[in-house]
Amino acid sequence: MSNRVSITKSETAPHHYVAPFQGRDYVLLLVVSDPNISPAVQRAISQDIIRTGCRYALAFGCACSTWDDSIDLVSIEAEVPENRFVMTTWHEDEPIEDVVDFWWWNTAFDDFVPGNFGVFHIGSNLSLENRIRDRIRYHQSREAEPDTAPNGGPVQLLGTSEAAGGPPSVS
């Protein structure tokens, strides 16, 4: 099995979630750089996250603990079955490199072993995006070493796309 990474973003309001892996379970690193997300938009994005197969969501950035709560609440309201449980964490005041490491290495639980790793960035922060990409590249560079990818397999970077539309561009 190959590990795949997809990076998507929504730079400007109204923000819309772009599902990184159609019909496949995945781990999501939700990076929030826009401090002005309304509760209604937060709920809609949380619903899309649950609906699209996310099994582990890590929230980082502006009001990240509220994103953790929102995803948990939507999961409960949707009556997600126990065998489809969605784990959530928030990572406030942590270096993004440490959060990416956690996303990469520590998101397996119960019978779920991730092979699909999504990043969704809400808002714009080029410096932060570059740090995330650099850390992902660091992990990808180690893919050839046995037992360095989360499931021991190679990593495939799918590309990036803007939520407003257009095909993904590989970077």
Summary of the structure (lengths in Angstrom):
residues: 171
radius of gyration: 14.9
end to end distance: 22.1
largest distance: 44.6
contacts: 530
relative contact order: 0.27
helix: 33%
strand: 29%
